[in-house]
Amino acid sequence: MNWQVGLYVAAVLIPLAAFTIEILFIGRLKRLNAYIATGAIGLSCVLSAIGFLDYFLIEAKGVFAEHHAATTTGEHEASADAGHAEAAGAEHEATHPAPLVWKANYDWVLLGAPTAGALDRFAAKPLSFPLGVYIDSLSVIMFLMVTFIATLIHLYSIGYMHDDPRFPRFFAFLSLFCFSMLGLIASPNLFMIFIFWELVGLCSYLLIGFWYEEKSNADAANKAFVANRVGDVGMLIGLGLLWTTLGTFNFQEISEGLRDSTGQLHTANGADAQNVVDFRPHGEPVGAAPHRQIPYWMLTIAGLGIFAGCAGKSAQFPLHVWLPDAMAGPTPVSALIHAATMVAAGVYLVARFFPVFTSDVLLYIAYTGGVTLLIAATIAMVQTDYKKVLAYSTISQLGFMMLAIGVGGRAAGMFHLVTHAFFKALLFLGAGSVYHSVHTYEMPGLGGLRKKMPITATTMLIGTLAISGVPFFSGFYSKDAILAAAIARVSQSPQHFMLFVLPALGATITAFYMFRMWFLVFAGEARGFRGEAHAAIAHAHDEEQALAHEEAEHGHGASAHDLNPVAHAHESEAIMTRPLVILAFFSVFVGWTVWAGLPFGVPVLESLIAYGEPAGVINAHWAHWYAVGCSLAIGVIGIGLGALYYAPVGLPYFPATRLNPGRTAAQFRGLHTLFKNKWYFDDVYRALLINPCLAFARLCGRFDKLLIDGMVNGAAWATERLSRLNGLFDKLGVDGAVNALADLVYVAGDRSRAIQTGKLRNYLMFLAVALVGLFAGVFAWVGG
């Protein structure tokens, strides 16, 4: 085992050690738990940074040459037609280098003994449950991203959770959460992946329901847990199919054994070659007879099962309903879940299993991501709770990532995962800073916070620009890569044109609702809740009615301080604002071409992710300039509409009067109602799944109460009555006979006691009488 493996093992285990100490000594350490947890994840971040620098600057020197070649190829192919680009992509895939890998493995549990002389080499091996570490370029980047963002969230939480009575427990759960995610990233096999996969789900359950005293928080945790278990059933089926069919847990062996160097599946020989895939691990020659085969349909089902688990974790349609309710947890938890841990796990696993997915599975993933991103974006447009806006935004952005991987843009999807982690963590922590000051999530009652919270407003504006895809911000480059991948995919299969239309429309809506949020919270003057009626409307989550009443109620009665949450707003303390500034910096520059000194060309981060990625990915370099044009149009339309509807009156370059969102909502009442009710997914699930399950549970309860309990209670009643009869018989019959005999003996003894007078003459008289009687009896017997 080389020292780099030890480095990453330490990075995984340090948060676990911190969690153990924090839980065992929570009564003594108390608030010191925060510093132990923060120091632990900070040390893991330092180790991850060392590993990152060693991997890309010392060990994997070819990444820079590959980046240069990719840039040159992209510039050359910009003028080629789609057919030429596809041919170039195939050549590029065929020469894709294998990545540098640091790995170690040992068998934790061995069941059975090797079978000598077995024809199947898998049958000759004992069943083993392995533990190990697998670190490649994707793992190195994910480690650094997760630990860095988690460190900033830990620092932020020290200030945000300062007054919480369960402050020490919160940081213990954070340590366990970080250990689980890092363990998942480092896992080399299906067995470890599922263990850490479930640990991540457990930690999210504990943190979402952290304030479990309120029923809504407990319900949100249960909803997240149940929705993820639904997906995990499919994942367990998929992993089980792969293991039982291919005979190995190791996903590297599975990936390499299913495809050749060009990314094509190993087809079997024979009449049904197109329906059967050979499994040839360890570079077994194609001409040799394969030890194992898997039907194409079974490989497809296994891929769909694995994606079902990923769809649950990453809140993809139709399992997306849990993530908005997960806002019930503390805001730092929301930031960690949405940026670096829970939801990132699903996208990461899809990218990790990319070589295992068949073309049908990838197409399903792409369309699922496209549908998800559009549904979530339309719901975010009408939310009045700014944390809910960010929650649906996360679902939408995860849809972008899934679509990118599904169309073959694996690097583009993971590139957006990393850039999204920075600006989404920034936006959530900024939302927490706002709530920390105004103690409300309702946007209609805010406004004007830019003057009172300049750092929070500026950093959140940077995050908004980044997620909206504005040029020179990180989100622009990652969304450009996704659109380029979609364009390249549609050029190969024009019938799938919706794979470009969906992300383009979703990106436009994203820019609209994000600037809507920023304008309503920070721009203009403080609106407050002008009167009890307005406050009730705003808290009832009906923004259009609130804005419509705003002008009518303005000036009619002074607004009380308790109805104006902005009145006493102030900037958050430094321990909360400094992480915002750091995240804002990376939200701008993480997508730039660093060594060129300019934000042009192929981004360094995308090249690092693409280094050594598996063959079969799509070549989209030629489509980048087309995507840039689309991105600029998308940004102008989305931001322009957001400003026309929600920018303060008199904003430069805009009309003196803005468009009225209430009037627009009335014109499109059907769509507005659909979006406001979240496409009725919760209602449909309640009607089709929840209510029937509850009705069946009630039926089972009645059956149990009337029949099962009736039988048990009837048997108990009969036993009780029989016991009473048995007791009565025992008392009257058995005890009565015994007692009667005892009384008879007692009476006889008492009566016979009278003859015991103690006088000699009486005894002589009795003796004489007895003797006379004896002789009389003898004479009578003899005479007879």
Residue, then its C-alpha position, 0 to 999 in steps of 0.5 A: m500500500n502506497w502512502q497516498v492510500g494511507l493519506y485518503v484512509a486517514a481522511v475518511l477515518i478522522p471524522l469517524a474518530a471525531f464522531t466517536i469522541e464527541i458521542l462518548f464524551i458529549g457530557r464533558l466536552k459540550r461545546l468543544n464538540a464543535y471545535i473537534a468536529t471542525g478540526a477533524i474535517g479541516l484536517s481531512c481537507v488538508l489531506s485531500a488537498i495534499g492528495f489533489l496536488d500530488y495526483f495532478l501535479i506530480e503523479a498524473k502529469g499527462v493530464f496537462a498534455e491531455h488538456h492541451a490536446a482537448t483544447t486544440t481538438g475542440e478549436h479544430e472541430a468547431s468548424a466541422d460538421a456533426g458527422h465529422a465531430e462524431a467520427a472524431g469523438a470515436e477516435h478520441e474515445a478509442t485513445h482515452p488513457a486509463p487514469l492513475v489509480w491508488k487502491a488497496n483491498y483486503d478481504w474482511v469476511l471469507l465464506g467457504a473454501p476455494t474449489a480445486g478444479a472448478l471449471d468456472r474460476f468464480a466458483a473456485k473463489p470463496l465468497s468474500f466481503p472486501l474492504g478497500v480504497y479506490i482513488d482516481s481523478l474523480s475521487v480526488i476532486m470529490f474528496l477536496m470539494v466535499t471536505f472544503i465545503a464541509t469545513l466552511i459549513h462547520l465554521y458557519s454552524i458555530g455561529y448559526m447554531h450557537d444558542d441551540p440546546r443540542f449544539p454538541r449533538f449537532f456537530a457529532f452528527l455532522s462528523l458522522f455525515c462527513f465520514s459517510m460521504l467520504g467513505l462512499i467516495a473512496s469505496p471500491n466495490l458494491f458491498m462498501i458502496f451500499i454500506f456507506w450509501e445507507l449511512v448517508g441516508l441515516c445521517s440525513y434522517l437524523l439531521i433533517g429531523f434534528w428539531y424533532e419536537e415539531k411534528s412537521n420536522a419529524d414528518a419531513a425526516n420520515k418522508a426523506f427516509v421512506a422516499n430513499r428506501v423506495g429507491d434503495v430497493g431498486m438499487l439493491i436489486g441492481l447491485g444484487l443482479l450484478w454480483t450474482t451474475l458476474g461474480t464480483f463486487n469490484f466495480q472497476e472489474i465489472s466496468e472493464g469486463l463489460r466493455d472494450s477499449t472503445g467503450q463498446l459492450h463485449t458482444a457474445n458469439g452466436a445467433d443471439a449475440q446482440n442480446v448477450v454480453d460477455f464478461r471478460p475481466h482482467g483483459e481476457p482475449v475476445g477469442a477466448a470462451p468467456h467465463r460468464q455472460i449477462p443478458y442485455w436485458m438483465l444488464t439494463i434492469a440492473g442499471l435501472g435499479i442502480f439509477a433508482g437508488c441514485a434518483g432517490k438520493s438526488a431527488q429525481f422524478p418521481l422521487h423528488v418530493w422529499l427534498p423541499d421538505a428537508m428544509a425542516g432541518p437547520t440551514p447548515v444541514s440544508a447547505l451540506i445536503h444540497a451542496a456536498t453530501m446527500v444529493a451529490a452522492g446520487v450524481y457521483l454514483v451515476a458517474r461512477f457506474f457510467p460504463v455499466f449503464t447500457s445505452d437504453v439506461l443512459l437515455y432513460i437517465a437523460y430524459t429523467g433529468g430533463v423532466t426533473l429540471l423542468i418540473a422543479a424550475t416551474i415550481a420554484m417560480v411561484q414559491t414565496d419561501y426563499k429556502k424552498v426556492l433554493a430547494y427546488s433549484t437544487i432539484s432542477q440543477l441535479g436534473f441538469m447533471m443527470l441529463a448531462i451524464g445521460v447524453g454522454g457528457r460525464a465530465a460536464g455533469m460532474f463539472h456542474l456538480v462541483t461548481h454547483a456545490f460552491f454556489k449552492a452552499l453560498l446561497f443556502l448559507g446566505a439564506g441562513s444569514v438572512y433568516h438569522s437576522v429577520h427570522t422569516y422565510e417569506m419574501p413578500g415581507l422583506g426587501g431592502l436588505r441590501k443596505k442592512m446586510p451588504i456582505t450577505a446581499t453581495t455574496m448572494l448576488i454572486g451566487t445568483l449570477a453563477i447559478s443563472g449562467v452569467p459569463f465569467f461566473s463558474g455556473f456559466y462554464s458548467k452549464d455551457a458544457i451541459l448544453a454542448a453535450a446536449i447539442a452533440r447528442v441531438s446532432q447524432s439523434p435528432q429525434h431526441f431534440m427535447l434533450f436540448v430543449l428541456p435544459a435550455l428552457g430550464a436554464t431560462i427559468t432558473a435565471f428568472y426565479m433566482f433574480r426574482m428571489w434576490f430582488l424580493v429579498f434585497a432590492g428596493e425598500a423594506r415592504g414588511f407585512r402591512g397590516e394583519a391581513h397582508a401578514a396573513i396572506a404572505h404567511a399563507h404563501d400567496e405571493e401574487q396576492a400579497l404583491a397585489h395588496e401591497e400598493a393598496e395597503h401602502g400608506h393606510g396605517a403605520s406598520a408595526h415593528d413586529l410586522n416589519p422583519v427588516a426593521h431590526a435587520h443587521e449583518s451577521e457576525a464574521i464567523m458566518t460572513r467569512p465563509l460566504v466571502i470564500l464561497a463567493f470567490f470560488s463561485v466565480f473562479v472555479g470554472w476559469t482556465v487558471w493557467a491561461g490567466l483568462p476565463f476562456g478556453v476549456p476550463v481546467l476543472e472540466s479537464l481534470i474531471a475528464y482525465g482518464e474518464p471511461a471510453g464511451v463519453i460523447n465528444a462535445h468540444w465542437a459544440h461549445w461555441y453553439a452552447v455559448g450563444c445559447s447560454l447568452a440568450i438564455g441569460v438575457i431572457g431569464i434575467g431580463l424577465g426577472a428584472l421586468y417583474y421584480a426589480p425595484v421601480g426606477l431601476p436603470y435601463f428598465p421601465a419606470t413601472r414593472l410588469n405585474p406578477g399578480r396580473t400574469a398569474a391571473q392570465f395563466r391561472g391554470l398553470h399558476t395553480l399547477f405550479k403552486n400545487k407542485w404539479y400535485f405530486d404530493d396529492v397524487y401520491r397521497a391519493l394513490l399511495i399514502n391514503p390506500c396504505l393508511a386505509f389498508a393499515r386501518l383495515c389490518g388494525r380492525f382485522d387485528k382488533l376484531l378477529i385476532d384480538g377477538m380470538v385472543n380475548g375470547a380465549a382469555w375470557a373462556t380461560e378465565r371462566l374455566s378457571r373460575l369454574n375450576g376454582l369453584f369446583d376446587k373450593l366446593g368439591v375438593d376443598g369441601a370434601v377435605n374440610a368436611l373430613a377434617d371437621l368430622v375428625y375434629v368433632a370425633g376427636d373433640r367428643s372422644r376427648a370427654i372420656q379422657t377424665g384422668k380418673l382411675r375408676n372411670y378407666l377401670m369401668f371402661l375396661a370392665v365394660a370392654l372386657v364384658g363386650l369382648f367375651a360376649g362377642v367371642f361367645a356369640w361367634v363361637g356359638g354361631 
